[in-house]
């Protein structure tokens, strides 16, 4: 099952949209994690929405979305660049029972959505915080998009162990000039989508199922699919630099206490281990050469 973002446009209505379908990328993100179903559901929906937003990046950059709160699920984090290379993780209590999304995320206990955009041309990342407003992941991001883009938006998301997907619609400034009832009609049709259809149908089939008359009339332009991939490569150089950064004395203190230096990369679900010989070699490499 491939992973793609497929944008489309109702040309006569000035309404744009996109369908995100994550198959292999979502499955790889869950591998070895043992997430409980409730946690995986919310993380998968967040992954689909993150791919949607990242697909709108017009220049190289890295988008990070974090939902933080004091509920049973403390953190949902997704990271994606303009090439739609993504990774993500969840942090939660050992047992998370089904409950309303605001309760799961601690929305009423200071829960926040943090958006960070890191651009190579900027000195520091652009960041924005908004409260978690909405009774679902889709509603939370719908509220965020309406606040940030100042345009009415409709977002529907779903996730299963095999796939995560979302359908996005946005009313553009001239929509009412084209058809005063167009936005209402299109969103009502979109609301009829079933989770199984969203997760299982390809974009063209889903659009035909939901907007048959518009498709038949040639009123929808469907753009080429943008591939999405799970991307979490090993980065030994970065970890070695971290150990060099703490200094030889502190590194040796950690070795004396624990017998090794263990660095855990939570978002990629990977561990980096250094024994005494590896640490000694690391600092020998970075030592200045003796002057003769």
C-alpha positions as a Markdown table, in Angstrom:
| # | Residue | x | y | z |
|---|---|---|---|---|
| 1 | Unk | 0.0 | 0.0 | 0.0 |
| 2 | Unk | 1.6 | 3.2 | -1.2 |
| 3 | Unk | 1.5 | 6.5 | 0.7 |
| 4 | Unk | 0.5 | 9.7 | -1.2 |
| 5 | Unk | -1.0 | 13.2 | -1.1 |
| 6 | Unk | -3.4 | 13.9 | -4.0 |
| 7 | Unk | -4.5 | 17.5 | -4.4 |
| 8 | Unk | -7.6 | 18.5 | -6.4 |
| 9 | Unk | -9.6 | 21.6 | -7.3 |
| 10 | Unk | -13.2 | 22.3 | -8.0 |
| 11 | Unk | -12.5 | 24.6 | -10.9 |
| 12 | Unk | -15.9 | 26.2 | -11.1 |
| 13 | Unk | -16.4 | 26.7 | -7.4 |
| 14 | Unk | -13.0 | 28.0 | -6.2 |
| 15 | Unk | -12.8 | 25.2 | -3.6 |
| 16 | Unk | -9.6 | 23.2 | -3.2 |
| 17 | Unk | -8.9 | 20.0 | -1.5 |
| 18 | Unk | -6.6 | 17.0 | -0.9 |
| 19 | Unk | -6.7 | 13.3 | 0.0 |
| 20 | Unk | -3.9 | 11.8 | 2.0 |
| 21 | Unk | -3.5 | 8.1 | 2.1 |
| 22 | Unk | -0.7 | 6.5 | 4.2 |
| 23 | Unk | -0.1 | 2.8 | 3.8 |
| 24 | Unk | 3.5 | 1.6 | 4.0 |
| 25 | Unk | 4.7 | 4.8 | 5.6 |
| 26 | Unk | 2.2 | 4.5 | 8.5 |
| 27 | Unk | 2.9 | 0.8 | 9.0 |
| 28 | Unk | 6.6 | 1.4 | 9.2 |
| 29 | Unk | 6.0 | 4.2 | 11.7 |
| 30 | Unk | 4.2 | 1.7 | 14.0 |
| 31 | Unk | 6.7 | -1.1 | 13.7 |
| 32 | Unk | 8.0 | -2.3 | 17.0 |
| 33 | Unk | 6.1 | 0.3 | 19.0 |
| 34 | Unk | 3.2 | -1.8 | 20.4 |
| 35 | Unk | 0.9 | 1.2 | 20.6 |
| 36 | Unk | -2.5 | 0.6 | 22.1 |
| 37 | Unk | -5.3 | 0.9 | 19.6 |
| 38 | Unk | -6.6 | 4.2 | 21.0 |
| 39 | Unk | -3.1 | 5.7 | 20.8 |
| 40 | Unk | -2.4 | 4.4 | 17.3 |
| 41 | Unk | -5.7 | 5.8 | 16.1 |
| 42 | Unk | -4.9 | 9.3 | 17.1 |
| 43 | Unk | -1.3 | 9.1 | 16.0 |
| 44 | Unk | -2.3 | 7.8 | 12.6 |
| 45 | Unk | -4.8 | 10.6 | 12.1 |
| 46 | Unk | -2.2 | 13.1 | 13.1 |
| 47 | Unk | 0.2 | 11.6 | 10.6 |
| 48 | Unk | -2.2 | 12.0 | 7.8 |
| 49 | Unk | -2.9 | 15.6 | 8.6 |
| 50 | Unk | 0.8 | 16.4 | 9.0 |
| 51 | Unk | 1.5 | 15.0 | 5.5 |
| 52 | Unk | -1.4 | 17.2 | 4.2 |
| 53 | Unk | 0.1 | 20.4 | 5.7 |
| 54 | Unk | 3.7 | 19.6 | 4.8 |
| 55 | Unk | 2.6 | 19.1 | 1.1 |
| 56 | Unk | 1.8 | 22.8 | 1.0 |
| 57 | Unk | 5.4 | 23.8 | 1.8 |
| 58 | Unk | 6.7 | 25.9 | -1.1 |
| 59 | Unk | 10.4 | 25.7 | -0.2 |
| 60 | Unk | 12.8 | 23.4 | 1.7 |
| 61 | Unk | 11.8 | 23.2 | 5.3 |
| 62 | Unk | 10.8 | 20.9 | 8.2 |
| 63 | Unk | 7.4 | 21.0 | 9.8 |
| 64 | Unk | 6.9 | 19.6 | 13.3 |
| 65 | Unk | 3.5 | 19.3 | 14.9 |
| 66 | Unk | 3.1 | 18.4 | 18.6 |
| 67 | Unk | -0.1 | 17.8 | 20.5 |
| 68 | Unk | 0.8 | 18.1 | 24.2 |
| 69 | Unk | -1.3 | 17.7 | 27.3 |
| 70 | Unk | -1.7 | 16.1 | 30.7 |
| 71 | Unk | -4.2 | 13.4 | 29.7 |
| 72 | Unk | -3.5 | 9.7 | 29.3 |
| 73 | Unk | -1.8 | 10.5 | 26.0 |
| 74 | Unk | 0.8 | 13.1 | 26.8 |
| 75 | Unk | 2.4 | 13.6 | 23.4 |
| 76 | Unk | 1.7 | 13.1 | 19.7 |
| 77 | Unk | 4.5 | 14.4 | 17.6 |
| 78 | Unk | 5.0 | 14.3 | 13.8 |
| 79 | Unk | 7.9 | 15.6 | 11.8 |
| 80 | Unk | 7.9 | 16.0 | 8.0 |
| 81 | Unk | 9.9 | 17.9 | 5.4 |
| 82 | Unk | 8.9 | 19.4 | 2.0 |
| 83 | Unk | 9.9 | 16.1 | 0.3 |
| 84 | Unk | 7.2 | 14.4 | 2.5 |
| 85 | Unk | 9.8 | 12.3 | 4.4 |
| 86 | Unk | 8.1 | 11.8 | 7.7 |
| 87 | Unk | 8.5 | 10.3 | 11.2 |
| 88 | Unk | 6.6 | 10.4 | 14.4 |
| 89 | Unk | 5.8 | 8.9 | 17.8 |
| 90 | Unk | 3.3 | 8.9 | 20.7 |
| 91 | Unk | 3.9 | 9.0 | 24.4 |
| 92 | Unk | 1.2 | 7.7 | 26.7 |
| 93 | Unk | 0.3 | 6.0 | 29.9 |
| 94 | Unk | 0.8 | 2.2 | 30.0 |
| 95 | Unk | -2.9 | 1.6 | 29.7 |
| 96 | Unk | -5.1 | 4.0 | 27.7 |
| 97 | Unk | -8.8 | 3.2 | 27.6 |
| 98 | Unk | -11.2 | 4.6 | 24.9 |
| 99 | Unk | -12.4 | 8.1 | 25.9 |
| 100 | Unk | -13.3 | 11.4 | 24.2 |
| 101 | Unk | -10.4 | 12.9 | 22.4 |
| 102 | Unk | -10.2 | 16.1 | 24.6 |
| 103 | Unk | -10.0 | 13.9 | 27.7 |
| 104 | Unk | -7.3 | 11.6 | 26.2 |
| 105 | Unk | -5.1 | 14.6 | 25.3 |
| 106 | Unk | -5.8 | 16.7 | 28.4 |
| 107 | Unk | -7.3 | 19.5 | 26.3 |
| 108 | Unk | -8.9 | 21.1 | 29.3 |
| 109 | Unk | -5.8 | 20.9 | 31.4 |
| 110 | Unk | -3.6 | 23.2 | 29.3 |
| 111 | Unk | -3.3 | 21.0 | 26.3 |
| 112 | Unk | -1.7 | 22.7 | 23.2 |
| 113 | Unk | -1.0 | 22.2 | 19.6 |
| 114 | Unk | 2.5 | 23.4 | 18.7 |
| 115 | Unk | 3.4 | 24.0 | 15.1 |
| 116 | Unk | 7.1 | 24.6 | 14.3 |
| 117 | Unk | 8.5 | 25.4 | 10.9 |
| 118 | Unk | 12.2 | 25.3 | 10.4 |
| 119 | Unk | 13.4 | 26.9 | 7.2 |
| 120 | Unk | 17.1 | 27.0 | 6.2 |
| 121 | Unk | 16.7 | 30.7 | 5.3 |
| 122 | Unk | 15.5 | 31.6 | 8.8 |
| 123 | Unk | 17.6 | 32.2 | 11.9 |
| 124 | Unk | 15.2 | 30.3 | 14.1 |
| 125 | Unk | 12.1 | 28.2 | 13.6 |
| 126 | Unk | 8.7 | 29.9 | 13.3 |
| 127 | Unk | 6.5 | 28.6 | 16.1 |
| 128 | Unk | 2.8 | 29.0 | 17.0 |
| 129 | Unk | 0.8 | 27.6 | 19.8 |
| 130 | Unk | -3.0 | 27.2 | 19.9 |
| 131 | Unk | -5.2 | 25.4 | 22.5 |
| 132 | Unk | -6.6 | 22.0 | 21.6 |
| 133 | Unk | -10.1 | 23.0 | 20.4 |
| 134 | Unk | -12.3 | 20.2 | 19.0 |
| 135 | Unk | -13.7 | 16.8 | 19.8 |
| 136 | Unk | -11.4 | 14.9 | 17.4 |
| 137 | Unk | -8.0 | 15.1 | 15.8 |
| 138 | Unk | -9.7 | 16.3 | 12.6 |
| 139 | Unk | -11.6 | 19.0 | 14.4 |
| 140 | Unk | -8.5 | 20.2 | 16.3 |
| 141 | Unk | -6.6 | 20.7 | 13.0 |
| 142 | Unk | -9.6 | 22.1 | 11.2 |
| 143 | Unk | -9.8 | 24.8 | 13.9 |
| 144 | Unk | -6.0 | 25.4 | 13.6 |
| 145 | Unk | -6.2 | 25.7 | 9.8 |
| 146 | Unk | -9.1 | 28.1 | 9.9 |
| 147 | Unk | -7.2 | 30.3 | 12.4 |
| 148 | Unk | -3.9 | 30.2 | 10.5 |
| 149 | Unk | -5.2 | 30.5 | 6.9 |
| 150 | Unk | -8.4 | 32.5 | 7.6 |
| 151 | Unk | -10.5 | 30.3 | 5.2 |
| 152 | Unk | -13.3 | 27.9 | 6.1 |
| 153 | Unk | -12.0 | 24.4 | 6.1 |
| 154 | Unk | -13.4 | 20.8 | 6.3 |
| 155 | Unk | -11.2 | 18.0 | 7.5 |
| 156 | Unk | -12.1 | 14.3 | 8.0 |
| 157 | Unk | -9.5 | 11.8 | 9.2 |
| 158 | Unk | -9.4 | 8.1 | 10.1 |
| 159 | Unk | -6.8 | 5.4 | 10.9 |
| 160 | Unk | -6.5 | 1.7 | 11.2 |
| 161 | Unk | -3.5 | -0.6 | 11.8 |
| 162 | Unk | -3.0 | -0.8 | 8.0 |
| 163 | Unk | -3.7 | 2.8 | 6.8 |
| 164 | Unk | -4.2 | 6.4 | 7.9 |
| 165 | Unk | -6.0 | 8.9 | 5.7 |
| 166 | Unk | -7.7 | 12.3 | 5.6 |
| 167 | Unk | -9.9 | 14.3 | 3.3 |
| 168 | Unk | -9.4 | 18.1 | 3.2 |
| 169 | Unk | -11.5 | 20.8 | 1.7 |
| 170 | Unk | -11.0 | 24.6 | 1.8 |
| 171 | Unk | -13.2 | 27.4 | 0.6 |
| 172 | Unk | -11.2 | 30.0 | -1.3 |
| 173 | Unk | -12.0 | 33.8 | -1.3 |
| 174 | Unk | -14.1 | 33.8 | -4.5 |
| 175 | Unk | -16.1 | 30.7 | -3.8 |
| 176 | Unk | -19.4 | 32.6 | -3.0 |
| 177 | Unk | -19.1 | 34.6 | -6.2 |
| 178 | Unk | -19.0 | 31.4 | -8.3 |
| 179 | Unk | -21.8 | 29.6 | -6.4 |
| 180 | Unk | -23.3 | 30.8 | -3.1 |
| 181 | Unk | -24.4 | 27.3 | -2.2 |
| 182 | Unk | -21.3 | 25.5 | -3.5 |
| 183 | Unk | -19.4 | 25.2 | -0.2 |
| 184 | Unk | -22.4 | 24.0 | 1.7 |
| 185 | Unk | -23.2 | 21.4 | -1.0 |
| 186 | Unk | -19.6 | 20.1 | -1.3 |
| 187 | Unk | -19.1 | 19.8 | 2.5 |
| 188 | Unk | -22.4 | 18.0 | 2.9 |
| 189 | Unk | -21.4 | 15.4 | 0.3 |
| 190 | Unk | -17.9 | 15.1 | 1.9 |
| 191 | Unk | -19.6 | 14.4 | 5.3 |
| 192 | Unk | -21.2 | 11.2 | 3.8 |
| 193 | Unk | -17.8 | 9.5 | 3.5 |
| 194 | Unk | -17.4 | 6.3 | 5.6 |
| 195 | Unk | -14.1 | 5.5 | 7.4 |
| 196 | Unk | -13.6 | 2.3 | 5.4 |
| 197 | Unk | -14.0 | 4.3 | 2.1 |
| 198 | Unk | -11.5 | 6.9 | 3.3 |
| 199 | Unk | -9.0 | 4.2 | 4.3 |
| 200 | Unk | -9.4 | 1.8 | 1.4 |
| 201 | Unk | -10.3 | 3.7 | -1.8 |
| 202 | Unk | -7.8 | 5.4 | -4.0 |
| 203 | Unk | -8.2 | 9.2 | -4.5 |
| 204 | Unk | -9.9 | 9.1 | -7.9 |
| 205 | Unk | -12.4 | 6.4 | -6.8 |
| 206 | Unk | -13.2 | 8.3 | -3.6 |
| 207 | Unk | -13.7 | 11.6 | -5.4 |
| 208 | Unk | -16.0 | 9.8 | -7.9 |
| 209 | Unk | -18.0 | 8.2 | -5.0 |
| 210 | Unk | -18.4 | 11.5 | -3.2 |
| 211 | Unk | -18.7 | 14.1 | -6.0 |
| 212 | Unk | -20.0 | 12.0 | -9.0 |
| 213 | Unk | -21.9 | 14.9 | -10.7 |
| 214 | Unk | -18.9 | 17.3 | -10.5 |
| 215 | Unk | -16.6 | 14.6 | -11.9 |
| 216 | Unk | -18.9 | 13.8 | -14.7 |
| 217 | Unk | -19.2 | 17.5 | -15.6 |
| 218 | Unk | -15.4 | 17.8 | -15.7 |
| 219 | Unk | -15.5 | 20.2 | -12.8 |
| 220 | Unk | -12.7 | 18.6 | -10.8 |
| 221 | Unk | -9.0 | 18.9 | -11.7 |
| 222 | Unk | -7.0 | 16.1 | -10.0 |
| 223 | Unk | -3.2 | 16.7 | -9.6 |
| 224 | Unk | -0.4 | 14.2 | -9.7 |
| 225 | Unk | 0.2 | 12.2 | -6.5 |
| 226 | Unk | 3.0 | 13.3 | -4.3 |
| 227 | Unk | 4.7 | 10.2 | -2.6 |
| 228 | Unk | 5.1 | 10.1 | 1.2 |
| 229 | Unk | 7.8 | 8.0 | 2.8 |
| 230 | Unk | 8.7 | 7.0 | 6.3 |
| 231 | Unk | 12.2 | 8.4 | 6.9 |
| 232 | Unk | 14.2 | 7.7 | 10.1 |
| 233 | Unk | 17.8 | 6.9 | 9.1 |
| 234 | Unk | 20.5 | 6.1 | 11.6 |
| 235 | Unk | 22.7 | 9.2 | 12.5 |
| 236 | Unk | 25.8 | 7.9 | 14.2 |
| 237 | Unk | 27.7 | 11.1 | 13.5 |
| 238 | Unk | 25.2 | 13.2 | 15.4 |
| 239 | Unk | 25.3 | 10.9 | 18.4 |
| 240 | Unk | 29.1 | 10.9 | 18.4 |
| 241 | Unk | 29.0 | 14.7 | 18.4 |
| 242 | Unk | 26.7 | 14.6 | 21.3 |
| 243 | Unk | 29.1 | 12.5 | 23.3 |
| 244 | Unk | 32.1 | 14.6 | 22.3 |
| 245 | Unk | 30.0 | 17.6 | 23.5 |
| 246 | Unk | 29.7 | 16.4 | 27.1 |
| 247 | Unk | 33.5 | 16.0 | 27.3 |
| 248 | Unk | 35.8 | 13.1 | 28.0 |
| 249 | Unk | 35.6 | 13.4 | 31.8 |
| 250 | Unk | 31.8 | 13.3 | 32.0 |
| 251 | Unk | 31.7 | 10.5 | 29.4 |
| 252 | Unk | 34.0 | 8.4 | 31.5 |
| 253 | Unk | 31.9 | 9.1 | 34.6 |
| 254 | Unk | 28.8 | 7.7 | 32.8 |
| 255 | Unk | 30.8 | 4.7 | 31.8 |
| 256 | Unk | 32.0 | 4.1 | 35.3 |
| 257 | Unk | 28.4 | 4.2 | 36.6 |
| 258 | Unk | 26.6 | 2.3 | 33.9 |
| 259 | Unk | 29.2 | 0.3 | 32.0 |
| 260 | Unk | 28.2 | 2.0 | 28.7 |
| 261 | Unk | 26.7 | 5.1 | 27.2 |
| 262 | Unk | 23.2 | 4.6 | 26.0 |
| 263 | Unk | 21.5 | 7.2 | 23.9 |
| 264 | Unk | 17.8 | 6.7 | 23.1 |
| 265 | Unk | 16.3 | 8.2 | 19.9 |
| 266 | Unk | 12.6 | 8.0 | 20.8 |
| 267 | Unk | 11.1 | 9.4 | 17.6 |
| 268 | Unk | 13.0 | 6.8 | 15.5 |
| 269 | Unk | 12.6 | 4.0 | 18.1 |
| 270 | Unk | 16.4 | 3.3 | 18.1 |
| 271 | Unk | 19.2 | 3.0 | 20.6 |
| 272 | Unk | 22.8 | 3.9 | 20.3 |
| 273 | Unk | 25.3 | 2.1 | 22.6 |
| 274 | Unk | 28.9 | 2.9 | 23.3 |
| 275 | Unk | 31.2 | 0.8 | 25.4 |
| 276 | Unk | 34.5 | 1.9 | 27.0 |
| 277 | Unk | 36.5 | 1.0 | 23.9 |
| 278 | Unk | 34.2 | 2.9 | 21.6 |
| 279 | Unk | 34.3 | 6.0 | 23.8 |
| 280 | Unk | 38.1 | 5.9 | 24.1 |
| 281 | Unk | 38.3 | 5.6 | 20.3 |
| 282 | Unk | 35.9 | 8.5 | 19.9 |
| 283 | Unk | 38.0 | 10.9 | 22.0 |
| 284 | Unk | 41.2 | 9.6 | 20.5 |
| 285 | Unk | 39.9 | 10.6 | 17.0 |
| 286 | Unk | 39.0 | 14.1 | 18.2 |
| 287 | Unk | 42.3 | 14.7 | 20.1 |
| 288 | Unk | 44.7 | 17.2 | 18.5 |
| 289 | Unk | 47.8 | 15.6 | 16.9 |
| 290 | Unk | 51.0 | 15.9 | 18.9 |
| 291 | Unk | 53.3 | 18.7 | 17.7 |
| 292 | Unk | 56.8 | 17.7 | 16.9 |
